[in-house]
């Protein structure tokens, strides 16, 4: 489908009817700028406007899609070609719309996660909940880009993206624990003692001693089993 050729044909037919862009636009309930974009080949009329446009210009749908008056002996051949081109054009518009929505969802999901980390205190469960929620929203967006893949490949891509997203969140959380001395957001278990809080995360543990005091410390250690009865011994 040659947009430039079709646009020039629309302009030619409009001029033969002694219509301005504004007049044609009013008949089709669109703006004159929209008609100008058609004629310049920047975009195509919406499919719902094909028939009304053809009626206003006294041309057939086959003529419009060909970008020229179709001779009778070529009519059937051009018709079949234009049907295929129209299907391809429709599929491409749907795909572009899916990609646009997908991109919006990805950006929105990332913003939710970043906002959750920035707004909620590190020990608030809402921060981790909204961060994971943002990851899921972002994943829905990614799934729109992978619709053409086979099911196994799509599953691998989507699951891989989700794992990477979560890993990035946990890495940011780890950096916050080490450099800013804040409690981990994504701890699986939290055990409190007299003057200690023990955070058990998926990849490491954090020992917080002397809570809310001047000599408060955060110590990152490898994952290990803790003894709930002797947890206070970690700060001695």
N, C-alpha and C positions, 0 to 999 in steps of 0.2 A: 504494500500500500504506500504509494508515493504522496506524502502529505503536501509537498510543495506543488506538485502537479494538480492535485485536487483543489488546493487553495486558489491557484491561478484560474482554474476552470470555474470555480464558484464566482470569482471576481468578474470573469468574462461574461458569464450568464447573467449576473446581476446588472452589469452595464447594458447588456442587450435589452433588458427589461426596463431600462431607464430608472433604476432604483438606486438610491444612495445606500451606504452602509447603515445609516440610521433608520431608514425606511424598512430595510430588510430585517434589521434587528427588532424593530417594533412589531413586525408581523410574526416573529418567532419568539417574542417575549424574552429577548436577551439584550445585552448591551452592544452598542456599536463597536466597542473595543473587542468584544468577543468575536464579532464578524471579521474585524480587522485581523485578529490572530489566526482565524481560519484562512483568510486570503493570503496571509504572509507565510503560511505553512508552519506556524509555530505549534499549533495543535489542531485536532480534528473536532468536528461537531459531535455532541453527545449522540449516542445511537438513537435515543428517543426523538432527536430532531432530524434524522435522515429523511423520513417521509415528508414532514411539513416543509423542509427545505427544498426537496425535489418538487413538491407541488407549487411552491412560490416561484421557482425558477423554470418550471415546465420542462423538467428533464426526468429521466428514469433513474431509479436507484442504481442500475447498472452503469449508467452514464456517470453518475456522481462518483462511484467507487473506482471507475476507470480513469477519471479526470479528463474525459473527452466524450464526444458523441460517439456511441458505438454503432458501427455499421451492421446492418441486418445479418450479413453472412458470418460475422464474428460474434454475434450476440450470445449464442449458447456457450461458446468457449470463454468469453469474457465473464459471463454469469458464473460459471463454475469457479473460475479463478478468483472472482470477487467474493464469492461465498467463503472460500478457504481463507482469503485475506481478512475478511470480516471476523471470522472465528479466531484467527490468530491475534487480531487487534483487540478483540474482546478479552481473550485470555491474558494478553499482556497488560491491559488496563486493570484487570482483577489482580494480577500478580503485583503490579506496581502499587495498587491500593493496599494489598496485604503487607508489602514491604514497608510502606509508609506507616501503617498502623503498628507494625512490629517494631519499627525504629522508635516510635513514640513510647511504646510500652517499655522498651529497653531503657530509654532515657529516664522515664518516670520511675521505673523500678530502682535504678541506680540512685536517683535523687532521694527516694524514700529511705534507702539504706544509709546514704551519707547523712541525711537529716537526722535519722534515728541515732546514729553514732554521735552526732554533734550536739543534739538537744538533750537526750536523756542521760542521767548520771550512769556511770559505768556499772553500778550495782543494781540499777533498775532493770527488771526483767523485760520491761516494755521496749528497751533499746534493742535487745536481741530478737524479740518477737517481730518488731517492725523491720529489722534488718533482714530477717529470713523472709518476711512477707514481700519486701522489695525484691529479693532474689527470685521469688516465685513469679512476681509480675514481670520481671525482666526475662525470665525463662519462657513465659508465654509469648513474649515478643520474639525471642529467638526461634521459637517453634514455627512462627509464620514464615521465617526465611528458609526453613528446612522442609517445607511441605512437598517439594518435588523429589526429595531423596527417598530411597527405599526405606521401609519401616526399620530394619536393623540399623542402617546408617543414621536415620533420623533420631532413633533412640540413643545411639552412642553420642551424637553431637549434642543433643539436648542435655543428657545426663552429664557429659563432660563439661559443658558450659556451667551447669549448676554447681558441680564440684569445684571448678575454678573460682566461681563467684564466692562460694562459701570459704574456700581456702584464702582468698584475698581478704575477706572480712576477718577471718581468724588471725591472719598475719598482721593486719592493722591493729587488732586487739592485743596481740603479743607485743607489738612495738609500744603500744600505750602502757602495758604493764611494765616493760623494761625501762622505758625512757621517761614516762610521766608518773610512774608509780601509782597506777590506778588498778582497781580490781578488774579481773577479766570478766567480760560480758558473757562469754559463752561457756561458763563452767557447768559441768554436768552435775557435780555434787558440791555443796557448800556446807562445811562443818564449822561450828563456832565453839571456841573454848572460852576460858576466863579472860584471856588477853590476846586471843589469836583467832584468826579465821583461816581455814584451810580450803582452798579452791582446787577442785579436781577437774581439769579440762581434758579434751580428747588427746592432746599431744604432750601436755606438761602439767605440772602442779604449781600452785603459788601459795606461799606461806606469808601471811600478813601478821606481823607482830606489833605489839604496842599500839593498838588501834587508836587513832585520833590523838596521838601524843606527838611531842616534838621529835622523839626518837623512833617514830613509826618506820617500819621497814617492810619491803616487799622482796621476797626471795623466790626465784624461779628454780624449780628442781625437776628432775626427770619423773615421769609417772611412776608412782610406787604405791604400795598398799599402806594405808594409814591406820593407826589404831585409835579408834574414837575415844577410848578411855585414857590414853596417854598423849593426846594431841597437844597439851600444854607444854610437853617436853621439847617441842620443836623450837620454842623461843628461849630456851635456857642456854 
